[in-house]
């Protein structure tokens, strides 16, 4: 199940233990199929007992982590697979196709979604200071990266807080901030930097989507939209 070339034996053991505990906690907090909103607004849990067909969905900016099972997303002809070893970062609101691949009553698909607060990420970037040269910004909105022990540990602590509601208001934002930090320090960190700092085409796409959401009831004029976000029609 694990690729030993990417993880040491100790890391494999630690990750496996945390994944088992995380799966048990998510299953307990999401006892039925479907989406379960938690007491911490940015965090939602998902459960599914059967594989699904590939269906249209709208992805919001988030960190999507599969705890058990496997899922794939399809966007512009590209396929993104993610599972308990690989998490998905969605940088902008966009329509795509999603499909749960592995799920059963005995071993349901379990996942969590943590919304991305780009303003908080931008504040965190100011504190991090100089990060050196980053790769060229990519005009994509979905990215998959490998889960590591530090990120998984923070996610587990976030889910643990659901058992102590009195602690959520104070501690959940702190753990959320740590999760953002772990992602920023990981392979996909520069992707969040692109959006939070307004680099590349992704930032203009974000602005275009926000403009559409604010003016959805009005007639759509491509020239007006293009001018609002400084893009060509």
Secondary structure per residue as TSV (DSSP state, phi and psi in degrees):
chain	resnum	aa	ss	phi	psi
A	1	X	-	360.0	-40.4
A	2	X	-	-100.6	150.0
A	3	X	-	-95.3	106.2
A	4	X	T	-68.5	-16.7
A	5	X	T	-72.3	-19.1
A	6	X	T	-104.2	-17.9
A	7	X	S	-133.3	142.7
A	8	X	-	-73.2	168.1
A	9	X	H	-60.0	-40.7
A	10	X	H	-64.7	-41.8
A	11	X	H	-65.2	-40.4
A	12	X	H	-59.8	-45.6
A	13	X	H	-64.1	-44.5
A	14	X	H	-65.4	-42.8
A	15	X	H	-64.1	-42.7
A	16	X	H	-61.4	-42.6
A	17	X	H	-64.5	-43.4
A	18	X	H	-67.2	-38.3
A	19	X	H	-64.1	-40.0
A	20	X	H	-64.1	-44.3
A	21	X	H	-66.5	-41.7
A	22	X	H	-62.4	-42.4
A	23	X	H	-61.7	-42.5
A	24	X	H	-64.1	-40.4
A	25	X	H	-71.1	-41.4
A	26	X	H	-65.4	-41.6
A	27	X	H	-60.9	-38.0
A	28	X	H	-70.4	-38.2
A	29	X	H	-81.7	-16.7
A	30	X	-	-125.3	75.6
A	31	X	-	-75.3	-15.0
A	32	X	S	-126.0	160.8
A	33	X	S	-63.8	145.7
A	34	X	E	119.4	-173.0
A	35	X	E	-89.5	136.4
A	36	X	E	-125.0	111.9
A	37	X	E	-75.0	142.8
A	38	X	-	-104.4	176.4
A	39	X	S	-68.4	-15.7
A	40	X	S	-101.2	108.7
A	41	X	T	-50.9	-41.2
A	42	X	T	-71.1	-9.7
A	43	X	E	-108.3	129.2
A	44	X	E	-131.4	149.1
A	45	X	E	-115.3	148.2
A	46	X	E	-129.8	145.1
A	47	X	E	-140.8	141.7
A	48	X	E	-147.6	134.1
A	49	X	S	-99.7	-3.7
A	50	X	S	-140.8	149.8
A	51	X	-	-62.1	156.3
A	52	X	-	-119.2	163.7
A	53	X	-	-80.0	165.3
A	54	X	-	-74.6	113.7
A	55	X	E	-125.1	151.6
A	56	X	E	-66.1	143.3
A	57	X	E	-151.3	166.1
A	58	X	E	-113.6	116.6
A	59	X	E	-87.9	130.9
A	60	X	-	-98.6	157.0
A	61	X	S	-54.9	117.7
A	62	X	E	-163.8	170.2
A	63	X	E	-108.4	116.7
A	64	X	E	-107.2	121.1
A	65	X	E	-123.6	118.9
A	66	X	E	-82.6	126.8
A	67	X	E	-92.0	-34.6
A	68	X	E	-153.1	135.4
A	69	X	S	98.3	-162.2
A	70	X	E	-152.5	145.3
A	71	X	E	-140.7	160.6
A	72	X	E	-138.5	151.3
A	73	X	E	-121.8	144.1
A	74	X	E	-122.3	124.1
A	75	X	E	-142.5	122.2
A	76	X	T	52.0	41.0
A	77	X	T	81.5	-2.9
A	78	X	E	-101.9	140.7
A	79	X	E	-107.2	134.8
A	80	X	E	-123.6	111.5
A	81	X	E	-97.9	135.4
A	82	X	E	-143.8	147.8
A	83	X	E	-149.6	-159.8
A	84	X	T	-67.2	-13.8
A	85	X	T	-102.6	-12.0
A	86	X	E	-137.2	128.4
A	87	X	E	-106.2	160.4
A	88	X	E	-112.4	133.8
A	89	X	E	-110.5	125.1
A	90	X	E	-108.2	118.6
A	91	X	-	-94.6	-20.1
A	92	X	S	-141.5	160.7
A	93	X	-	-71.5	127.4
A	94	X	E	-162.5	152.8
A	95	X	E	-82.9	138.8
A	96	X	E	-151.6	-176.3
A	97	X	E	-110.6	140.0
A	98	X	E	-132.1	147.9
A	99	X	E	-150.9	126.0
A	100	X	E	-81.4	123.9
A	101	X	E	-96.0	-40.0
A	102	X	E	-121.8	117.7
A	103	X	-	-166.8	145.7
A	104	X	-	-155.7	167.6
A	105	X	S	-62.7	-41.4
A	106	X	S	-71.7	-34.4
A	107	X	S	-135.1	80.1
A	108	X	-	-70.4	158.6
A	109	X	E	-70.9	127.2
A	110	X	E	-129.3	135.5
A	111	X	E	-153.9	166.0
A	112	X	E	-135.5	153.3
A	113	X	E	-127.1	125.7
A	114	X	E	-115.6	116.0
A	115	X	E	-62.6	148.1
A	116	X	-	-94.7	125.5
A	117	X	-	-100.6	97.9
A	118	X	H	-66.9	-27.3
A	119	X	H	-68.2	-41.7
A	120	X	H	-66.6	-37.9
A	121	X	H	-64.2	-39.3
A	122	X	H	-63.6	-40.6
A	123	X	H	-63.9	-39.0
A	124	X	H	-65.1	-37.6
A	125	X	H	-62.9	-36.8
A	126	X	H	-61.5	-38.6
A	127	X	H	-72.3	-32.7
A	128	X	H	-70.7	-27.5
A	129	X	-	71.7	-149.9
A	130	X	-	-64.2	126.3
A	131	X	-	-113.0	5.8
A	132	X	-	81.3	-178.4
A	133	X	-	-68.8	137.3
A	134	X	-	-107.9	155.8
A	135	X	-	-59.7	159.5
A	136	X	-	-60.4	136.0
A	137	X	-	-59.8	140.3
A	138	X	-	-110.8	135.5
A	139	X	S	-84.3	57.3
A	140	X	-	-123.9	161.3
A	141	X	S	-119.2	-12.3
A	142	X	E	-119.0	135.8
A	143	X	E	-143.2	143.5
A	144	X	E	-118.6	136.2
A	145	X	E	-139.3	162.6
A	146	X	E	-81.2	136.3
A	147	X	-	-70.5	141.2
A	148	X	-	-121.7	171.0
A	149	X	H	-63.5	-41.0
A	150	X	H	-64.2	-44.0
A	151	X	H	-66.5	-44.1
A	152	X	H	-61.3	-38.8
A	153	X	H	-62.5	-42.3
A	154	X	H	-65.9	-41.1
A	155	X	H	-63.0	-41.1
A	156	X	H	-62.0	-42.1
A	157	X	H	-65.3	-33.4
A	158	X	H	-62.4	-47.0
A	159	X	H	-68.1	-34.9
A	160	X	H	-59.1	-33.3
A	161	X	G	-62.5	-20.5
A	162	X	G	-64.7	-20.3
A	163	X	G	-83.5	-11.8
A	164	X	-	-129.3	76.9
A	165	X	H	-54.2	-29.6
A	166	X	H	-67.6	-17.1
A	167	X	H	-95.0	-12.9
A	168	X	I	-62.8	-46.4
A	169	X	I	-59.0	-35.6
A	170	X	I	-89.9	-45.3
A	171	X	I	-90.9	-32.4
A	172	X	I	-60.3	-43.4
A	173	X	H	-62.0	-31.0
A	174	X	H	-67.7	-44.8
A	175	X	H	-68.6	-38.0
A	176	X	H	-57.6	-44.1
A	177	X	H	-62.8	-38.8
A	178	X	H	-64.6	-40.0
A	179	X	H	-61.4	-44.7
A	180	X	H	-57.2	-43.9
A	181	X	H	-60.4	-44.4
A	182	X	H	-62.8	-40.1
A	183	X	H	-67.5	-41.5
A	184	X	H	-61.6	-32.7
A	185	X	H	-83.3	-8.2
A	186	X	S	-92.3	-169.5
A	187	X	T	-62.5	-28.6
A	188	X	T	-98.7	8.5
A	189	X	H	-56.2	-42.4
A	190	X	H	-66.5	-21.8
A	191	X	H	-69.4	-40.2
A	192	X	H	-68.4	-35.3
A	193	X	H	-61.4	-42.2
A	194	X	H	-54.1	-45.6
A	195	X	H	-76.7	-47.1
A	196	X	H	-64.4	-32.9
A	197	X	H	-98.1	-3.5
A	198	X	T	81.4	29.3
A	199	X	-	-93.6	145.7
A	200	X	H	74.8	-179.7
A	201	X	H	-70.3	-23.5
A	202	X	H	-59.0	-38.7
A	203	X	H	-64.8	-40.2
A	204	X	H	-67.3	-33.6
A	205	X	H	-64.6	-42.8
A	206	X	H	-56.7	-46.8
A	207	X	H	-64.0	-38.0
A	208	X	H	-65.4	-43.1
A	209	X	H	-63.4	-43.0
A	210	X	H	-63.2	-38.8
A	211	X	H	-63.1	-43.1
A	212	X	H	-63.4	-39.6
A	213	X	H	-65.2	-35.1
A	214	X	H	-78.6	-23.8
A	215	X	T	-120.7	27.3
A	216	X	T	-62.4	-26.1
A	217	X	T	-85.5	-9.8
A	218	X	S	-96.1	157.2
A	219	X	-	-57.8	138.2
A	220	X	-	-88.3	121.0
A	221	X	-	-117.9	112.2
A	222	X	H	-59.0	-39.7
A	223	X	H	-61.4	-40.5
A	224	X	H	-65.8	-42.7
A	225	X	H	-63.4	-45.4
A	226	X	H	-60.2	-41.8
A	227	X	H	-66.6	-36.3
A	228	X	H	-66.1	-31.2
A	229	X	T	-111.8	9.9
A	230	X	T	58.8	48.9
A	231	X	-	-128.4	160.5
A	232	X	-	-77.0	152.8
A	233	X	-	-55.4	360.0
